[in-house]
Amino acid sequence: MTLHPTAAGRVYAAYGGVYITTALAWLWLVHGVRPQFADYIGASLCLAGMAVIMFAPR
């Protein structure tokens, strides 16, 4: 990411949104713990925030 310092914030936003969503999916698929409604809301908010940062016009 140091090679593209202007895009570092967008890269971190994408990583964070995908990481949270993947962690909840892993919890469900591997550990058998089904996410609660609040987990779905939180993951949706994270992905929406990531989309705003990633796809906002520059």
Predicted model as a PDB file, atoms N, CA, C, CB and O in Angstrom, pLDDT in the B-factor column:
MODEL        1                                                                  
ATOM      1  N   MET A   1       0.806  -1.190   0.000  1.00 60.00           N  
ATOM      2  CA  MET A   1       0.000   0.000   0.000  1.00 60.00           C  
ATOM      3  C   MET A   1       0.852   1.257   0.000  1.00 60.00           C  
ATOM      4  CB  MET A   1      -0.918  -0.004   1.181  1.00 60.00           C  
ATOM      5  O   MET A   1       0.368   2.330  -0.361  1.00 60.00           O  
ATOM      6  N   THR A   2       2.086   1.145   0.391  1.00 67.00           N  
ATOM      7  CA  THR A   2       2.930   2.329   0.372  1.00 67.00           C  
ATOM      8  C   THR A   2       3.266   2.762  -1.041  1.00 67.00           C  
ATOM      9  CB  THR A   2       4.198   2.077   1.143  1.00 67.00           C  
ATOM     10  O   THR A   2       3.692   3.897  -1.255  1.00 67.00           O  
ATOM     11  N   LEU A   3       3.080   1.877  -2.010  1.00 69.00           N  
ATOM     12  CA  LEU A   3       3.314   2.250  -3.399  1.00 69.00           C  
ATOM     13  C   LEU A   3       2.178   3.119  -3.946  1.00 69.00           C  
ATOM     14  CB  LEU A   3       3.477   0.997  -4.257  1.00 69.00           C  
ATOM     15  O   LEU A   3       2.356   3.815  -4.946  1.00 69.00           O  
ATOM     16  N   HIS A   4       1.029   3.082  -3.305  1.00 69.00           N  
ATOM     17  CA  HIS A   4      -0.119   3.877  -3.727  1.00 69.00           C  
ATOM     18  C   HIS A   4      -0.690   4.634  -2.530  1.00 69.00           C  
ATOM     19  CB  HIS A   4      -1.203   2.979  -4.373  1.00 69.00           C  
ATOM     20  O   HIS A   4      -1.790   4.316  -2.078  1.00 69.00           O  
ATOM     21  N   PRO A   5       0.028   5.623  -2.007  1.00 69.00           N  
ATOM     22  CA  PRO A   5      -0.403   6.289  -0.780  1.00 69.00           C  
ATOM     23  C   PRO A   5      -1.733   7.025  -0.918  1.00 69.00           C  
ATOM     24  CB  PRO A   5       0.652   7.255  -0.340  1.00 69.00           C  
ATOM     25  O   PRO A   5      -2.434   7.198   0.079  1.00 69.00           O  
ATOM     26  N   THR A   6      -2.101   7.460  -2.112  1.00 72.00           N  
ATOM     27  CA  THR A   6      -3.368   8.172  -2.259  1.00 72.00           C  
ATOM     28  C   THR A   6      -4.568   7.247  -2.150  1.00 72.00           C  
ATOM     29  CB  THR A   6      -3.405   8.894  -3.581  1.00 72.00           C  
ATOM     30  O   THR A   6      -5.667   7.701  -1.833  1.00 72.00           O  
ATOM     31  N   ALA A   7      -4.381   5.970  -2.406  1.00 76.00           N  
ATOM     32  CA  ALA A   7      -5.485   5.009  -2.346  1.00 76.00           C  
ATOM     33  C   ALA A   7      -5.474   4.183  -1.062  1.00 76.00           C  
ATOM     34  CB  ALA A   7      -5.428   4.084  -3.544  1.00 76.00           C  
ATOM     35  O   ALA A   7      -6.303   3.285  -0.910  1.00 76.00           O  
ATOM     36  N   ALA A   8      -4.569   4.459  -0.149  1.00 78.00           N  
ATOM     37  CA  ALA A   8      -4.439   3.623   1.051  1.00 78.00           C  
ATOM     38  C   ALA A   8      -5.719   3.607   1.878  1.00 78.00           C  
ATOM     39  CB  ALA A   8      -3.282   4.115   1.910  1.00 78.00           C  
ATOM     40  O   ALA A   8      -6.095   2.552   2.389  1.00 78.00           O  
ATOM     41  N   GLY A   9      -6.392   4.729   2.024  1.00 79.00           N  
ATOM     42  CA  GLY A   9      -7.627   4.778   2.800  1.00 79.00           C  
ATOM     43  C   GLY A   9      -8.717   3.924   2.188  1.00 79.00           C  
ATOM     44  O   GLY A   9      -9.452   3.242   2.902  1.00 79.00           O  
ATOM     45  N   ARG A  10      -8.826   3.957   0.873  1.00 83.00           N  
ATOM     46  CA  ARG A  10      -9.840   3.134   0.199  1.00 83.00           C  
ATOM     47  C   ARG A  10      -9.510   1.652   0.331  1.00 83.00           C  
ATOM     48  CB  ARG A  10      -9.948   3.519  -1.290  1.00 83.00           C  
ATOM     49  O   ARG A  10     -10.411   0.822   0.459  1.00 83.00           O  
ATOM     50  N   VAL A  11      -8.240   1.322   0.301  1.00 82.00           N  
ATOM     51  CA  VAL A  11      -7.839  -0.082   0.463  1.00 82.00           C  
ATOM     52  C   VAL A  11      -8.187  -0.566   1.862  1.00 82.00           C  
ATOM     53  CB  VAL A  11      -6.325  -0.258   0.195  1.00 82.00           C  
ATOM     54  O   VAL A  11      -8.699  -1.673   2.022  1.00 82.00           O  
ATOM     55  N   TYR A  12      -7.914   0.248   2.877  1.00 84.00           N  
ATOM     56  CA  TYR A  12      -8.260  -0.133   4.246  1.00 84.00           C  
ATOM     57  C   TYR A  12      -9.765  -0.263   4.421  1.00 84.00           C  
ATOM     58  CB  TYR A  12      -7.706   0.887   5.238  1.00 84.00           C  
ATOM     59  O   TYR A  12     -10.227  -1.164   5.123  1.00 84.00           O  
ATOM     60  N   ALA A  13     -10.534   0.612   3.800  1.00 83.00           N  
ATOM     61  CA  ALA A  13     -11.994   0.529   3.889  1.00 83.00           C  
ATOM     62  C   ALA A  13     -12.498  -0.764   3.269  1.00 83.00           C  
ATOM     63  CB  ALA A  13     -12.648   1.734   3.200  1.00 83.00           C  
ATOM     64  O   ALA A  13     -13.351  -1.440   3.844  1.00 83.00           O  
ATOM     65  N   ALA A  14     -11.976  -1.110   2.101  1.00 84.00           N  
ATOM     66  CA  ALA A  14     -12.387  -2.351   1.448  1.00 84.00           C  
ATOM     67  C   ALA A  14     -12.007  -3.556   2.299  1.00 84.00           C  
ATOM     68  CB  ALA A  14     -11.753  -2.464   0.052  1.00 84.00           C  
ATOM     69  O   ALA A  14     -12.804  -4.478   2.471  1.00 84.00           O  
ATOM     70  N   TYR A  15     -10.800  -3.547   2.826  1.00 87.00           N  
ATOM     71  CA  TYR A  15     -10.344  -4.658   3.663  1.00 87.00           C  
ATOM     72  C   TYR A  15     -11.234  -4.811   4.892  1.00 87.00           C  
ATOM     73  CB  TYR A  15      -8.884  -4.445   4.091  1.00 87.00           C  
ATOM     74  O   TYR A  15     -11.631  -5.923   5.238  1.00 87.00           O  
ATOM     75  N   GLY A  16     -11.543  -3.706   5.545  1.00 89.00           N  
ATOM     76  CA  GLY A  16     -12.362  -3.766   6.763  1.00 89.00           C  
ATOM     77  C   GLY A  16     -13.753  -4.303   6.498  1.00 89.00           C  
ATOM     78  O   GLY A  16     -14.237  -5.161   7.236  1.00 89.00           O  
ATOM     79  N   GLY A  17     -14.406  -3.808   5.452  1.00 89.00           N  
ATOM     80  CA  GLY A  17     -15.756  -4.272   5.134  1.00 89.00           C  
ATOM     81  C   GLY A  17     -15.800  -5.746   4.787  1.00 89.00           C  
ATOM     82  O   GLY A  17     -16.681  -6.477   5.239  1.00 89.00           O  
ATOM     83  N   VAL A  18     -14.845  -6.175   3.982  1.00 90.00           N  
ATOM     84  CA  VAL A  18     -14.795  -7.588   3.589  1.00 90.00           C  
ATOM     85  C   VAL A  18     -14.396  -8.463   4.774  1.00 90.00           C  
ATOM     86  CB  VAL A  18     -13.806  -7.791   2.423  1.00 90.00           C  
ATOM     87  O   VAL A  18     -14.923  -9.564   4.929  1.00 90.00           O  
ATOM     88  N   TYR A  19     -13.474  -7.989   5.609  1.00 94.00           N  
ATOM     89  CA  TYR A  19     -13.027  -8.769   6.760  1.00 94.00           C  
ATOM     90  C   TYR A  19     -14.181  -9.044   7.726  1.00 94.00           C  
ATOM     91  CB  TYR A  19     -11.895  -8.038   7.488  1.00 94.00           C  
ATOM     92  O   TYR A  19     -14.356 -10.177   8.174  1.00 94.00           O  
ATOM     93  N   ILE A  20     -14.950  -8.037   8.043  1.00 93.00           N  
ATOM     94  CA  ILE A  20     -16.062  -8.203   8.985  1.00 93.00           C  
ATOM     95  C   ILE A  20     -17.099  -9.179   8.425  1.00 93.00           C  
ATOM     96  CB  ILE A  20     -16.724  -6.837   9.291  1.00 93.00           C  
ATOM     97  O   ILE A  20     -17.569 -10.070   9.133  1.00 93.00           O  
ATOM     98  N   THR A  21     -17.445  -9.004   7.165  1.00 92.00           N  
ATOM     99  CA  THR A  21     -18.434  -9.883   6.551  1.00 92.00           C  
ATOM    100  C   THR A  21     -17.930 -11.322   6.473  1.00 92.00           C  
ATOM    101  CB  THR A  21     -18.793  -9.378   5.158  1.00 92.00           C  
ATOM    102  O   THR A  21     -18.681 -12.261   6.735  1.00 92.00           O  
ATOM    103  N   THR A  22     -16.670 -11.491   6.114  1.00 94.00           N  
ATOM    104  CA  THR A  22     -16.089 -12.833   6.038  1.00 94.00           C  
ATOM    105  C   THR A  22     -16.003 -13.479   7.421  1.00 94.00           C  
ATOM    106  CB  THR A  22     -14.696 -12.773   5.397  1.00 94.00           C  
ATOM    107  O   THR A  22     -16.225 -14.683   7.556  1.00 94.00           O  
ATOM    108  N   ALA A  23     -15.685 -12.694   8.440  1.00 95.00           N  
ATOM    109  CA  ALA A  23     -15.610 -13.235   9.796  1.00 95.00           C  
ATOM    110  C   ALA A  23     -16.968 -13.762  10.251  1.00 95.00           C  
ATOM    111  CB  ALA A  23     -15.105 -12.163  10.770  1.00 95.00           C  
ATOM    112  O   ALA A  23     -17.041 -14.811  10.890  1.00 95.00           O  
ATOM    113  N   LEU A  24     -18.038 -13.048   9.931  1.00 94.00           N  
ATOM    114  CA  LEU A  24     -19.375 -13.526  10.301  1.00 94.00           C  
ATOM    115  C   LEU A  24     -19.745 -14.781   9.512  1.00 94.00           C  
ATOM    116  CB  LEU A  24     -20.425 -12.424  10.064  1.00 94.00           C  
ATOM    117  O   LEU A  24     -20.349 -15.705  10.057  1.00 94.00           O  
ATOM    118  N   ALA A  25     -19.383 -14.813   8.235  1.00 94.00           N  
ATOM    119  CA  ALA A  25     -19.654 -16.011   7.440  1.00 94.00           C  
ATOM    120  C   ALA A  25     -18.871 -17.205   7.973  1.00 94.00           C  
ATOM    121  CB  ALA A  25     -19.305 -15.768   5.965  1.00 94.00           C  
ATOM    122  O   ALA A  25     -19.401 -18.314   8.040  1.00 94.00           O  
ATOM    123  N   TRP A  26     -17.627 -16.989   8.349  1.00 96.00           N  
ATOM    124  CA  TRP A  26     -16.788 -18.057   8.910  1.00 96.00           C  
ATOM    125  C   TRP A  26     -17.396 -18.575  10.219  1.00 96.00           C  
ATOM    126  CB  TRP A  26     -15.338 -17.545   9.152  1.00 96.00           C  
ATOM    127  O   TRP A  26     -17.438 -19.782  10.459  1.00 96.00           O  
ATOM    128  N   LEU A  27     -17.857 -17.664  11.046  1.00 94.00           N  
ATOM    129  CA  LEU A  27     -18.476 -18.044  12.314  1.00 94.00           C  
ATOM    130  C   LEU A  27     -19.666 -18.959  12.065  1.00 94.00           C  
ATOM    131  CB  LEU A  27     -18.916 -16.795  13.102  1.00 94.00           C  
ATOM    132  O   LEU A  27     -19.872 -19.928  12.797  1.00 94.00           O  
ATOM    133  N   TRP A  28     -20.444 -18.658  11.045  1.00 94.00           N  
ATOM    134  CA  TRP A  28     -21.631 -19.441  10.743  1.00 94.00           C  
ATOM    135  C   TRP A  28     -21.269 -20.765  10.078  1.00 94.00           C  
ATOM    136  CB  TRP A  28     -22.570 -18.647   9.849  1.00 94.00           C  
ATOM    137  O   TRP A  28     -21.734 -21.820  10.511  1.00 94.00           O  
ATOM    138  N   LEU A  29     -20.446 -20.723   9.034  1.00 96.00           N  
ATOM    139  CA  LEU A  29     -20.169 -21.924   8.247  1.00 96.00           C  
ATOM    140  C   LEU A  29     -19.233 -22.906   8.932  1.00 96.00           C  
ATOM    141  CB  LEU A  29     -19.589 -21.535   6.933  1.00 96.00           C  
ATOM    142  O   LEU A  29     -19.415 -24.117   8.803  1.00 96.00           O  
ATOM    143  N   VAL A  30     -18.243 -22.416   9.652  1.00 96.00           N  
ATOM    144  CA  VAL A  30     -17.244 -23.296  10.249  1.00 96.00           C  
ATOM    145  C   VAL A  30     -17.601 -23.655  11.688  1.00 96.00           C  
ATOM    146  CB  VAL A  30     -15.871 -22.639  10.201  1.00 96.00           C  
ATOM    147  O   VAL A  30     -17.487 -24.811  12.096  1.00 96.00           O  
ATOM    148  N   HIS A  31     -18.029 -22.662  12.445  1.00 95.00           N  
ATOM    149  CA  HIS A  31     -18.287 -22.896  13.868  1.00 95.00           C  
ATOM    150  C   HIS A  31     -19.754 -23.199  14.169  1.00 95.00           C  
ATOM    151  CB  HIS A  31     -17.850 -21.694  14.667  1.00 95.00           C  
ATOM    152  O   HIS A  31     -20.093 -23.605  15.281  1.00 95.00           O  
ATOM    153  N   GLY A  32     -20.614 -23.002  13.184  1.00 94.00           N  
ATOM    154  CA  GLY A  32     -22.018 -23.336  13.372  1.00 94.00           C  
ATOM    155  C   GLY A  32     -22.793 -22.348  14.217  1.00 94.00           C  
ATOM    156  O   GLY A  32     -23.878 -22.671  14.700  1.00 94.00           O  
ATOM    157  N   VAL A  33     -22.260 -21.148  14.406  1.00 94.00           N  
ATOM    158  CA  VAL A  33     -22.956 -20.127  15.186  1.00 94.00           C  
ATOM    159  C   VAL A  33     -23.637 -19.179  14.210  1.00 94.00           C  
ATOM    160  CB  VAL A  33     -21.972 -19.355  16.136  1.00 94.00           C  
ATOM    161  O   VAL A  33     -22.975 -18.414  13.508  1.00 94.00           O  
ATOM    162  N   ARG A  34     -24.951 -19.235  14.171  1.00 94.00           N  
ATOM    163  CA  ARG A  34     -25.692 -18.401  13.228  1.00 94.00           C  
ATOM    164  C   ARG A  34     -25.681 -16.944  13.697  1.00 94.00           C  
ATOM    165  CB  ARG A  34     -27.147 -18.911  13.073  1.00 94.00           C  
ATOM    166  O   ARG A  34     -25.963 -16.668  14.863  1.00 94.00           O  
ATOM    167  N   PRO A  35     -25.355 -16.009  12.795  1.00 93.00           N  
ATOM    168  CA  PRO A  35     -25.362 -14.595  13.163  1.00 93.00           C  
ATOM    169  C   PRO A  35     -26.759 -14.127  13.559  1.00 93.00           C  
ATOM    170  CB  PRO A  35     -24.837 -13.747  12.009  1.00 93.00           C  
ATOM    171  O   PRO A  35     -27.762 -14.626  13.048  1.00 93.00           O  
ATOM    172  N   GLN A  36     -26.808 -13.183  14.457  1.00 95.00           N  
ATOM    173  CA  GLN A  36     -28.071 -12.607  14.883  1.00 95.00           C  
ATOM    174  C   GLN A  36     -28.445 -11.462  13.952  1.00 95.00           C  
ATOM    175  CB  GLN A  36     -27.989 -12.120  16.347  1.00 95.00           C  
ATOM    176  O   GLN A  36     -27.653 -11.048  13.105  1.00 95.00           O  
ATOM    177  N   PHE A  37     -29.659 -10.959  14.120  1.00 96.00           N  
ATOM    178  CA  PHE A  37     -30.141  -9.866  13.281  1.00 96.00           C  
ATOM    179  C   PHE A  37     -29.218  -8.655  13.352  1.00 96.00           C  
ATOM    180  CB  PHE A  37     -31.552  -9.469  13.694  1.00 96.00           C  
ATOM    181  O   PHE A  37     -28.952  -8.016  12.334  1.00 96.00           O  
ATOM    182  N   ALA A  38     -28.737  -8.341  14.531  1.00 96.00           N  
ATOM    183  CA  ALA A  38     -27.839  -7.196  14.696  1.00 96.00           C  
ATOM    184  C   ALA A  38     -26.529  -7.397  13.936  1.00 96.00           C  
ATOM    185  CB  ALA A  38     -27.550  -6.961  16.179  1.00 96.00           C  
ATOM    186  O   ALA A  38     -25.933  -6.429  13.463  1.00 96.00           O  
ATOM    187  N   ASP A  39     -26.081  -8.634  13.819  1.00 95.00           N  
ATOM    188  CA  ASP A  39     -24.874  -8.923  13.043  1.00 95.00           C  
ATOM    189  C   ASP A  39     -25.081  -8.612  11.565  1.00 95.00           C  
ATOM    190  CB  ASP A  39     -24.465 -10.390  13.216  1.00 95.00           C  
ATOM    191  O   ASP A  39     -24.197  -8.066  10.904  1.00 95.00           O  
ATOM    192  N   TYR A  40     -26.252  -8.963  11.060  1.00 94.00           N  
ATOM    193  CA  TYR A  40     -26.564  -8.651   9.661  1.00 94.00           C  
ATOM    194  C   TYR A  40     -26.624  -7.143   9.433  1.00 94.00           C  
ATOM    195  CB  TYR A  40     -27.897  -9.296   9.254  1.00 94.00           C  
ATOM    196  O   TYR A  40     -26.118  -6.634   8.433  1.00 94.00           O  
ATOM    197  N   ILE A  41     -27.241  -6.449  10.362  1.00 96.00           N  
ATOM    198  CA  ILE A  41     -27.324  -4.985  10.258  1.00 96.00           C  
ATOM    199  C   ILE A  41     -25.925  -4.379  10.298  1.00 96.00           C  
ATOM    200  CB  ILE A  41     -28.199  -4.397  11.399  1.00 96.00           C  
ATOM    201  O   ILE A  41     -25.604  -3.512   9.486  1.00 96.00           O  
ATOM    202  N   GLY A  42     -25.096  -4.824  11.230  1.00 94.00           N  
ATOM    203  CA  GLY A  42     -23.741  -4.294  11.351  1.00 94.00           C  
ATOM    204  C   GLY A  42     -22.898  -4.564  10.124  1.00 94.00           C  
ATOM    205  O   GLY A  42     -22.180  -3.678   9.660  1.00 94.00           O  
ATOM    206  N   ALA A  43     -22.971  -5.769   9.592  1.00 93.00           N  
ATOM    207  CA  ALA A  43     -22.209  -6.093   8.385  1.00 93.00           C  
ATOM    208  C   ALA A  43     -22.705  -5.269   7.204  1.00 93.00           C  
ATOM    209  CB  ALA A  43     -22.310  -7.596   8.067  1.00 93.00           C  
ATOM    210  O   ALA A  43     -21.908  -4.826   6.378  1.00 93.00           O  
ATOM    211  N   SER A  44     -24.008  -5.064   7.119  1.00 94.00           N  
ATOM    212  CA  SER A  44     -24.560  -4.241   6.041  1.00 94.00           C  
ATOM    213  C   SER A  44     -24.077  -2.801   6.148  1.00 94.00           C  
ATOM    214  CB  SER A  44     -26.091  -4.283   6.067  1.00 94.00           C  
ATOM    215  O   SER A  44     -23.740  -2.181   5.139  1.00 94.00           O  
ATOM    216  N   LEU A  45     -24.042  -2.272   7.361  1.00 95.00           N  
ATOM    217  CA  LEU A  45     -23.545  -0.910   7.563  1.00 95.00           C  
ATOM    218  C   LEU A  45     -22.073  -0.801   7.185  1.00 95.00           C  
ATOM    219  CB  LEU A  45     -23.745  -0.479   9.019  1.00 95.00           C  
ATOM    220  O   LEU A  45     -21.656   0.186   6.579  1.00 95.00           O  
ATOM    221  N   CYS A  46     -21.290  -1.809   7.539  1.00 92.00           N  
ATOM    222  CA  CYS A  46     -19.863  -1.811   7.191  1.00 92.00           C  
ATOM    223  C   CYS A  46     -19.672  -1.848   5.676  1.00 92.00           C  
ATOM    224  CB  CYS A  46     -19.149  -3.014   7.843  1.00 92.00           C  
ATOM    225  O   CYS A  46     -18.846  -1.110   5.137  1.00 92.00           O  
ATOM    226  N   LEU A  47     -20.426  -2.697   4.992  1.00 92.00           N  
ATOM    227  CA  LEU A  47     -20.312  -2.782   3.541  1.00 92.00           C  
ATOM    228  C   LEU A  47     -20.816  -1.512   2.867  1.00 92.00           C  
ATOM    229  CB  LEU A  47     -21.082  -3.987   3.022  1.00 92.00           C  
ATOM    230  O   LEU A  47     -20.261  -1.085   1.855  1.00 92.00           O  
ATOM    231  N   ALA A  48     -21.864  -0.905   3.422  1.00 94.00           N  
ATOM    232  CA  ALA A  48     -22.367   0.347   2.857  1.00 94.00           C  
ATOM    233  C   ALA A  48     -21.343   1.468   3.042  1.00 94.00           C  
ATOM    234  CB  ALA A  48     -23.710   0.734   3.512  1.00 94.00           C  
ATOM    235  O   ALA A  48     -21.115   2.261   2.128  1.00 94.00           O  
ATOM    236  N   GLY A  49     -20.732   1.531   4.218  1.00 92.00           N  
ATOM    237  CA  GLY A  49     -19.689   2.525   4.450  1.00 92.00           C  
ATOM    238  C   GLY A  49     -18.499   2.312   3.533  1.00 92.00           C  
ATOM    239  O   GLY A  49     -17.924   3.267   3.010  1.00 92.00           O  
ATOM    240  N   MET A  50     -18.139   1.061   3.344  1.00 90.00           N  
ATOM    241  CA  MET A  50     -17.046   0.755   2.440  1.00 90.00           C  
ATOM    242  C   MET A  50     -17.388   1.188   1.018  1.00 90.00           C  
ATOM    243  CB  MET A  50     -16.722  -0.740   2.480  1.00 90.00           C  
ATOM    244  O   MET A  50     -16.533   1.724   0.313  1.00 90.00           O  
ATOM    245  N   ALA A  51     -18.617   0.965   0.594  1.00 91.00           N  
ATOM    246  CA  ALA A  51     -19.031   1.344  -0.757  1.00 91.00           C  
ATOM    247  C   ALA A  51     -18.986   2.857  -0.946  1.00 91.00           C  
ATOM    248  CB  ALA A  51     -20.439   0.823  -1.047  1.00 91.00           C  
ATOM    249  O   ALA A  51     -18.590   3.343  -2.006  1.00 91.00           O  
ATOM    250  N   VAL A  52     -19.392   3.601   0.083  1.00 91.00           N  
ATOM    251  CA  VAL A  52     -19.332   5.059  -0.004  1.00 91.00           C  
ATOM    252  C   VAL A  52     -17.894   5.520  -0.189  1.00 91.00           C  
ATOM    253  CB  VAL A  52     -19.943   5.704   1.252  1.00 91.00           C  
ATOM    254  O   VAL A  52     -17.620   6.382  -1.025  1.00 91.00           O  
ATOM    255  N   ILE A  53     -16.984   4.960   0.576  1.00 87.00           N  
ATOM    256  CA  ILE A  53     -15.570   5.352   0.477  1.00 87.00           C  
ATOM    257  C   ILE A  53     -14.975   4.898  -0.847  1.00 87.00           C  
ATOM    258  CB  ILE A  53     -14.758   4.764   1.647  1.00 87.00           C  
ATOM    259  O   ILE A  53     -14.253   5.657  -1.493  1.00 87.00           O  
ATOM    260  N   MET A  54     -15.265   3.688  -1.252  1.00 85.00           N  
ATOM    261  CA  MET A  54     -14.635   3.130  -2.455  1.00 85.00           C  
ATOM    262  C   MET A  54     -15.161   3.758  -3.745  1.00 85.00           C  
ATOM    263  CB  MET A  54     -14.852   1.631  -2.501  1.00 85.00           C  
ATOM    264  O   MET A  54     -14.389   4.001  -4.672  1.00 85.00           O  
ATOM    265  N   PHE A  55     -16.452   4.019  -3.813  1.00 87.00           N  
ATOM    266  CA  PHE A  55     -17.048   4.405  -5.083  1.00 87.00           C  
ATOM    267  C   PHE A  55     -17.476   5.861  -5.166  1.00 87.00           C  
ATOM    268  CB  PHE A  55     -18.213   3.549  -5.350  1.00 87.00           C  
ATOM    269  O   PHE A  55     -18.136   6.255  -6.128  1.00 87.00           O  
ATOM    270  N   ALA A  56     -17.115   6.662  -4.180  1.00 83.00           N  
ATOM    271  CA  ALA A  56     -17.433   8.089  -4.232  1.00 83.00           C  
ATOM    272  C   ALA A  56     -16.637   8.743  -5.362  1.00 83.00           C  
ATOM    273  CB  ALA A  56     -17.125   8.779  -2.867  1.00 83.00           C  
ATOM    274  O   ALA A  56     -15.469   8.419  -5.577  1.00 83.00           O  
ATOM    275  N   PRO A  57     -17.281   9.668  -6.082  1.00 83.00           N  
ATOM    276  CA  PRO A  57     -16.553  10.339  -7.160  1.00 83.00           C  
ATOM    277  C   PRO A  57     -15.391  11.154  -6.590  1.00 83.00           C  
ATOM    278  CB  PRO A  57     -17.502  11.250  -7.972  1.00 83.00           C  
ATOM    279  O   PRO A  57     -15.498  11.743  -5.514  1.00 83.00           O  
ATOM    280  N   ARG A  58     -14.319  11.177  -7.304  1.00 75.00           N  
ATOM    281  CA  ARG A  58     -13.133  11.915  -6.869  1.00 75.00           C  
ATOM    282  C   ARG A  58     -12.995  13.171  -7.664  1.00 75.00           C  
ATOM    283  CB  ARG A  58     -11.874  11.070  -7.000  1.00 75.00           C  
ATOM    284  O   ARG A  58     -12.055  13.936  -7.450  1.00 75.00           O  
TER     285      ARG A  58                                                      
ENDMDL                                                                          
END                                                                             
